Amino acid sequence: MNRQDFTTIFLPDGRKLAYAEYGDPEGVPVFFFHGFPGSRYDGEYSGQIAAEMGIRLIAPDRPGMGHSDFQPNRRLLDWPADVCNLADTLKLDMFGVLGYSGGGPHALACAVRIPERLKTTGVIAGVSPVTEPGALDGMLRNNVQIFTLSRQVPWLLNLIYRWNNTANGEKLMRAGMAQMAKPDQTVMQNPEVLRGMAKDYKEAFRQSPRGVVHEGGLFASDWGFKLSEIQAMVYLWQGKEDTNVPLAMGRYQASHLPNCIAKYFAGEGHISIITHCIREILAVYV
């Protein structure tokens, strides 16, 4: 598959689910769950290394983002059913899941609902339950506001995102750089990285902000499960300098997951962890 392409399937409820594939088409199947806001394009960053390692990255757009239809009243625990439908279409009995940032809770939802189908579960800089005390300590002010607005006044967040989406994507990314962790600012100096981030961000809002706003509300509400319910081994990777999803969130998850192998990377942020550490991360899947 050309890396710019996407494919859609129809789900039992009639919704379309879009996805792209990166890496080795014949490799070990790993579902890559994008960040927040984000799209299937998040998987693009890791495609070349995945190909070298014999990994087939399958990157779906979540409901209301990219080319996937919005799902009214969606909950985190609804996502595993979509994943299973896509896996069945691709004739995959078992597979790995890897959730990045906002994709982290979705990987954990799969570990709760469909552990029998998962070979490996991993979370990179994943959002933890936002409602827990201290969960937002050390987080960028803008991100704190997003979670607060998505829960309390989602209509206002919708308006803000609509306005943002009229701006040039790369200019929008540059405007936010000053708040980012130093390692992320350095990585974002690369024009290719900046273009990729802008494209991914814009794709999240291709239809409207509705899918993103709804998902923010999911993170800021009861997830429908406790981390302590997850019996599968979960691999967790976190940059110590991350200010998008701060280190406290990674440590919280590691301390509440019954079976967790966590690694905290010194000198890495939210974006640089993908740029610098993805080979080590993907190694657990092969």
Secondary structure, 3 states (H helix, E strand, C coil): CCCCCCEEEECCCCCEEEEEEEECCCCEEEEEECCCCCCHHHHHHHHHHHHHHCEEEEEECCCCCCCCCCCCCCCHHHHHHHHHHHHHHCCCCCEEEEEEHHHHHHHHHHHHHCHHHEEEEEEECCCCCCCCCCCCCCCCHHHHHHHHHHHHCHHHHHHHHHHHCCCCHHHHHHHHHCCCCHHHHHHCCCHHHHHHHHHHHHHHCCCCCHHHHHHHHHHCCCCCCCHHHCCCCEEEEEECCCCCCCHHHHHHHHHHCCCEEEEEECCCCCCHHHHHHHHHHHHHHC
